[in-house]
């Protein structure tokens, strides 16, 4: 079952409106001139100070997927993607659409066309260029009744124009799975994973048998109050927040502000979810920022060589005056969780280096200094599944149960 772009529309297509009933993982849907744009933060949050980076990140549908039951042997999805191009760097591959049939990967495709966002990392400027819609098509499916999921590209803004099938579709019935709501940085967003169903949160969700709502926001895990309110107000059975790397690499705050901000973030979540299992995850190992503060800046030498790279531009001597490093952040997060857990039995902590640590960095170094590659996403997802969803884990069965 291969995915491909086919401009010729077969006769007998049934067009199904894209609604919340067949779209999972989105917090809000926006009707646009082209179709439907899934959002992972609500409009009211974006109106409260979100910058251009966060606006771009939350509209990239990481974890968002169409889910329906059908006898269709052919499925066609027309979309209007927005593709990123970094000036001076090699072209990025087109975003990937993953087709899962009854939970098993059965096809993979990309959509041509789309809008283009040109980003100049040296100057910080952007340019938008409009483009046409594109279509992905999956054929050769079994005519039996089956559950179909189409995972949207985790790293391309994707407006959904039309869903067409050669048989009728209905929403997938509730399978009684728990909903896992996760928030984190670009690594949780999916960074350089191979495809949307192979980001580490997607892999962990599959291992845990849960429904994922991914609020991983590239560059946007900054303890914003509006994000905490979104986590508070989004229905979920399990909650996790991965905190730290963006606070360091944006050089956003000092230690004096960090601890109260973490407390306030967790307080807001607990206002609406006082008894939901809540896991705080500290940063994965990131060698450039372990003992060197931010900000992270583009590595101009790497750009000159035609590749993306980042460097830590802070001064380690400034840690004494309150600048944050990952070492400082981990120690503070562990202290905060230990303090709060005395009155919150459903709160737990995971050191991110258990997911990706020094031995992993030696074997699978971060290609650009900040983001893991596809193989590392798989390792992180498998480890999270075992450590967190396994017996004795924060979201698993108690030991001996």
PAVEXTOR-387845 format. One record per residue (C-alpha): residue in three letters; x, y, z; residue number from 1. Coordinates in steps of 0.1 Angstrom, whole numbers. Layout:
[ALA [X Y Z] NUM]
...
This chain:
[UNK [0 0 0] 1]
[UNK [19 29 -13] 2]
[UNK [12 66 -9] 3]
[UNK [16 88 -40] 4]
[UNK [4 121 -55] 5]
[UNK [-21 115 -82] 6]
[UNK [-38 145 -99] 7]
[UNK [-63 123 -116] 8]
[UNK [-94 118 -94] 9]
[UNK [-110 84 -98] 10]
[UNK [-148 83 -102] 11]
[UNK [-170 75 -72] 12]
[UNK [-150 94 -46] 13]
[UNK [-169 101 -14] 14]
[UNK [-159 134 2] 15]
[UNK [-161 135 40] 16]
[UNK [-159 168 59] 17]
[UNK [-129 171 82] 18]
[UNK [-144 176 117] 19]
[UNK [-134 171 153] 20]
[UNK [-151 137 152] 21]
[UNK [-125 122 128] 22]
[UNK [-95 144 139] 23]
[UNK [-75 135 170] 24]
[UNK [-47 153 187] 25]
[UNK [-58 188 180] 26]
[UNK [-69 213 206] 27]
[UNK [-88 236 183] 28]
[UNK [-98 237 146] 29]
[UNK [-97 269 125] 30]
[UNK [-118 272 93] 31]
[UNK [-96 288 66] 32]
[UNK [-101 298 30] 33]
[UNK [-84 265 20] 34]
[UNK [-101 242 45] 35]
[UNK [-94 232 81] 36]
[UNK [-62 242 101] 37]
[UNK [-56 221 132] 38]
[UNK [-42 240 162] 39]
[UNK [-24 226 193] 40]
[UNK [-30 258 213] 41]
[UNK [-63 277 214] 42]
[UNK [-67 311 198] 43]
[UNK [-71 327 232] 44]
[UNK [-36 315 242] 45]
[UNK [-21 328 210] 46]
[UNK [-36 362 217] 47]
[UNK [-17 364 250] 48]
[UNK [19 371 238] 49]
[UNK [28 342 216] 50]
[UNK [57 351 193] 51]
[UNK [62 341 157] 52]
[UNK [81 309 166] 53]
[UNK [54 296 188] 54]
[UNK [26 306 163] 55]
[UNK [45 285 137] 56]
[UNK [52 256 160] 57]
[UNK [17 251 174] 58]
[UNK [2 251 139] 59]
[UNK [25 222 129] 60]
[UNK [3 192 136] 61]
[UNK [26 170 156] 62]
[UNK [6 140 169] 63]
[UNK [-25 151 150] 64]
[UNK [-41 124 129] 65]
[UNK [-73 116 110] 66]
[UNK [-89 85 124] 67]
[UNK [-119 67 109] 68]
[UNK [-134 33 102] 69]
[UNK [-140 23 66] 70]
[UNK [-141 -4 39] 71]
[UNK [-123 19 15] 72]
[UNK [-96 5 -7] 73]
[UNK [-83 40 -17] 74]
[UNK [-79 71 4] 75]
[UNK [-70 105 -8] 76]
[UNK [-61 136 13] 77]
[UNK [-58 170 -3] 78]
[UNK [-39 195 18] 79]
[UNK [-22 229 17] 80]
[UNK [12 225 35] 81]
[UNK [36 252 45] 82]
[UNK [71 241 39] 83]
[UNK [102 257 57] 84]
[UNK [133 266 38] 85]
[UNK [164 278 56] 86]
[UNK [185 302 36] 87]
[UNK [219 288 29] 88]
[UNK [211 253 41] 89]
[UNK [202 222 21] 90]
[UNK [165 218 12] 91]
[UNK [144 201 39] 92]
[UNK [126 170 29] 93]
[UNK [89 173 23] 94]
[UNK [67 165 53] 95]
[UNK [56 129 57] 96]
[UNK [21 115 60] 97]
[UNK [19 81 78] 98]
[UNK [-9 57 70] 99]
[UNK [-17 32 98] 100]
[UNK [-42 4 93] 101]
[UNK [-54 -12 125] 102]
[UNK [-25 3 143] 103]
[UNK [2 -10 118] 104]
[UNK [22 13 95] 105]
[UNK [8 5 60] 106]
[UNK [20 34 39] 107]
[UNK [39 66 38] 108]
[UNK [36 96 14] 109]
[UNK [45 133 9] 110]
[UNK [25 161 -7] 111]
[UNK [40 183 -33] 112]
[UNK [32 220 -37] 113]
[UNK [22 241 -8] 114]
[UNK [32 275 6] 115]
[UNK [69 282 14] 116]
[UNK [83 300 44] 117]
[UNK [119 311 39] 118]
[UNK [138 316 71] 119]
[UNK [172 334 72] 120]
[UNK [187 323 105] 121]
[UNK [216 348 102] 122]
[UNK [193 378 101] 123]
[UNK [161 364 117] 124]
[UNK [139 374 88] 125]
[UNK [113 354 70] 126]
[UNK [95 355 37] 127]
[UNK [62 338 28] 128]
[UNK [56 325 -7] 129]
[UNK [21 311 -17] 130]
[UNK [18 278 -35] 131]
[UNK [-8 252 -47] 132]
[UNK [-25 224 -28] 133]
[UNK [-10 189 -29] 134]
[UNK [-26 155 -26] 135]
[UNK [-15 122 -11] 136]
[UNK [-32 90 -21] 137]
[UNK [-31 55 -6] 138]
[UNK [-44 26 -27] 139]
[UNK [-45 -12 -25] 140]
[UNK [-61 -13 9] 141]
[UNK [-82 -43 20] 142]
[UNK [-119 -40 15] 143]
[UNK [-126 -53 50] 144]
[UNK [-137 -30 78] 145]
[UNK [-106 -15 93] 146]
[UNK [-95 15 114] 147]
[UNK [-75 39 94] 148]
[UNK [-53 67 107] 149]
[UNK [-34 93 87] 150]
[UNK [-8 110 108] 151]
[UNK [-1 145 95] 152]
[UNK [34 159 91] 153]
[UNK [48 169 125] 154]
[UNK [69 196 110] 155]
[UNK [47 212 83] 156]
[UNK [17 235 89] 157]
[UNK [-10 215 72] 158]
[UNK [-44 228 61] 159]
[UNK [-68 200 54] 160]
[UNK [-87 207 21] 161]
[UNK [-105 174 14] 162]
[UNK [-107 138 25] 163]
[UNK [-118 115 -3] 164]
[UNK [-124 77 -1] 165]
[UNK [-140 51 -23] 166]
[UNK [-163 39 5] 167]
[UNK [-180 57 34] 168]
[UNK [-162 65 67] 169]
[UNK [-174 67 102] 170]
[UNK [-155 79 134] 171]
[UNK [-135 52 152] 172]
[UNK [-155 42 183] 173]
[UNK [-141 49 217] 174]
[UNK [-117 20 225] 175]
[UNK [-114 29 261] 176]
[UNK [-78 40 259] 177]
[UNK [-64 66 283] 178]
[UNK [-55 100 269] 179]
[UNK [-19 111 274] 180]
[UNK [-13 148 272] 181]
[UNK [24 157 269] 182]
[UNK [41 191 267] 183]
[UNK [78 198 258] 184]
[UNK [102 214 234] 185]
[UNK [112 207 198] 186]
[UNK [124 173 208] 187]
[UNK [89 164 220] 188]
[UNK [75 182 189] 189]
[UNK [94 157 168] 190]
[UNK [125 177 156] 191]
[UNK [142 154 131] 192]
[UNK [122 122 135] 193]
[UNK [116 102 103] 194]
[UNK [79 106 103] 195]
[UNK [49 117 124] 196]
[UNK [42 83 139] 197]
[UNK [79 78 148] 198]
[UNK [85 109 169] 199]
[UNK [94 98 204] 200]
[UNK [60 107 220] 201]
[UNK [42 88 192] 202]
[UNK [63 57 197] 203]
[UNK [59 60 235] 204]
[UNK [21 63 232] 205]
[UNK [20 32 210] 206]
[UNK [40 13 235] 207]
[UNK [17 24 263] 208]
[UNK [-15 18 244] 209]
[UNK [-27 54 249] 210]
[UNK [-41 82 228] 211]
[UNK [-16 110 224] 212]
[UNK [-22 147 225] 213]
[UNK [12 162 218] 214]
[UNK [18 198 230] 215]
[UNK [55 196 222] 216]
[UNK [62 231 208] 217]
[UNK [95 237 190] 218]
[UNK [112 266 209] 219]
[UNK [80 272 229] 220]
[UNK [83 252 262] 221]
[UNK [89 284 282] 222]
[UNK [65 280 312] 223]
[UNK [40 303 296] 224]
[UNK [9 307 317] 225]
[UNK [-14 302 287] 226]
[UNK [3 268 280] 227]
[UNK [-3 258 316] 228]
[UNK [-40 268 312] 229]
[UNK [-42 247 280] 230]
[UNK [-28 217 299] 231]
[UNK [-53 223 327] 232]
[UNK [-83 226 304] 233]
[UNK [-76 198 279] 234]
[UNK [-92 165 289] 235]
[UNK [-66 139 297] 236]
[UNK [-60 109 320] 237]
[UNK [-22 112 321] 238]
[UNK [0 144 320] 239]
[UNK [37 150 315] 240]
[UNK [57 181 311] 241]
[UNK [93 182 299] 242]
[UNK [109 214 311] 243]
[UNK [142 231 307] 244]
[UNK [160 232 274] 245]
[UNK [141 261 259] 246]
[UNK [144 282 291] 247]
[UNK [181 277 288] 248]
[UNK [186 281 251] 249]
[UNK [165 312 248] 250]
[UNK [182 327 279] 251]
[UNK [147 336 291] 252]
[UNK [151 338 328] 253]
[UNK [174 335 358] 254]
[UNK [173 310 386] 255]
[UNK [153 334 409] 256]
[UNK [125 335 383] 257]
[UNK [127 299 372] 258]
[UNK [117 282 405] 259]
[UNK [85 303 411] 260]
[UNK [76 299 374] 261]
[UNK [78 261 376] 262]
[UNK [57 262 408] 263]
[UNK [31 285 391] 264]
[UNK [30 263 360] 265]
[UNK [23 232 381] 266]
[UNK [-2 250 403] 267]
[UNK [-22 260 373] 268]
[UNK [-23 225 360] 269]
[UNK [-33 212 394] 270]
[UNK [-62 237 396] 271]
[UNK [-81 216 370] 272]
[UNK [-63 182 373] 273]
[UNK [-56 178 411] 274]
[UNK [-54 140 410] 275]
[UNK [-42 132 374] 276]
[UNK [-8 114 373] 277]
[UNK [16 142 365] 278]
[UNK [52 135 354] 279]
[UNK [79 162 353] 280]
[UNK [107 153 329] 281]
[UNK [140 172 331] 282]
[UNK [161 179 299] 283]
[UNK [178 152 280] 284]
[UNK [216 154 278] 285]
[UNK [226 183 255] 286]
[UNK [264 187 257] 287]
[UNK [266 223 246] 288]
[UNK [243 235 274] 289]
[UNK [252 211 303] 290]
[UNK [274 237 319] 291]
[UNK [272 266 295] 292]
[UNK [242 290 296] 293]
[UNK [223 302 266] 294]
[UNK [214 316 243] 295]
[UNK [217 291 216] 296]
[UNK [228 308 184] 297]
[UNK [232 295 148] 298]
[UNK [267 281 141] 299]
[UNK [277 303 112] 300]
[UNK [306 280 103] 301]
[UNK [281 252 99] 302]
[UNK [258 274 78] 303]
[UNK [288 283 56] 304]
[UNK [293 245 51] 305]
[UNK [256 242 41] 306]
[UNK [244 225 72] 307]
[UNK [224 236 103] 308]
[UNK [242 238 136] 309]
[UNK [239 256 170] 310]
[UNK [264 268 196] 311]
[UNK [260 279 232] 312]
[UNK [268 316 234] 313]
[UNK [266 321 272] 314]
[UNK [295 324 297] 315]
[UNK [298 296 323] 316]
[UNK [310 322 348] 317]
[UNK [276 338 348] 318]
[UNK [260 307 364] 319]
[UNK [272 322 397] 320]
[UNK [249 352 391] 321]
[UNK [219 331 383] 322]
[UNK [221 321 347] 323]
[UNK [207 287 339] 324]
[UNK [223 256 325] 325]
[UNK [209 222 321] 326]
[UNK [228 210 352] 327]
[UNK [212 238 372] 328]
[UNK [177 232 358] 329]
[UNK [178 195 366] 330]
[UNK [188 200 402] 331]
[UNK [161 226 407] 332]
[UNK [133 205 390] 333]
[UNK [142 175 412] 334]
[UNK [141 197 443] 335]
[UNK [108 212 434] 336]
[UNK [91 179 426] 337]
[UNK [105 164 458] 338]
[UNK [90 193 478] 339]
[UNK [56 192 461] 340]
[UNK [53 154 461] 341]
[UNK [51 155 499] 342]
[UNK [15 168 494] 343]
[UNK [9 155 459] 344]
[UNK [11 117 457] 345]
[UNK [3 117 420] 346]
[UNK [34 138 411] 347]
[UNK [66 122 399] 348]
[UNK [100 131 384] 349]
[UNK [121 116 356] 350]
[UNK [157 127 349] 351]
[UNK [158 132 311] 352]
[UNK [193 116 310] 353]
[UNK [176 83 316] 354]
[UNK [161 87 282] 355]
[UNK [193 101 265] 356]
[UNK [225 103 285] 357]
[UNK [262 104 281] 358]
[UNK [266 69 266] 359]
[UNK [238 77 241] 360]
[UNK [255 109 231] 361]
[UNK [287 91 224] 362]
[UNK [269 66 202] 363]
[UNK [242 89 187] 364]
[UNK [254 125 189] 365]
[UNK [229 153 183] 366]
[UNK [236 162 146] 367]
[UNK [231 200 150] 368]
[UNK [240 202 187] 369]
[UNK [204 204 199] 370]
[UNK [181 179 181] 371]
[UNK [181 141 180] 372]
[UNK [179 122 147] 373]
[UNK [154 95 138] 374]
[UNK [173 66 154] 375]
[UNK [176 86 187] 376]
[UNK [138 94 186] 377]
[UNK [132 57 185] 378]
[UNK [155 50 214] 379]
[UNK [139 78 235] 380]
[UNK [104 66 227] 381]
[UNK [112 30 236] 382]
[UNK [129 40 269] 383]
[UNK [100 63 279] 384]
[UNK [76 35 271] 385]
[UNK [95 11 293] 386]
[UNK [103 35 322] 387]
[UNK [70 54 324] 388]
[UNK [43 30 310] 389]
[UNK [60 -2 322] 390]
[UNK [52 -18 355] 391]
[UNK [62 4 384] 392]
[UNK [65 35 361] 393]
[UNK [46 67 367] 394]
[UNK [19 57 342] 395]
[UNK [22 20 346] 396]
[UNK [8 -6 369] 397]
[UNK [22 -6 404] 398]
[UNK [48 -32 411] 399]
[UNK [33 -64 422] 400]
[UNK [-2 -56 408] 401]
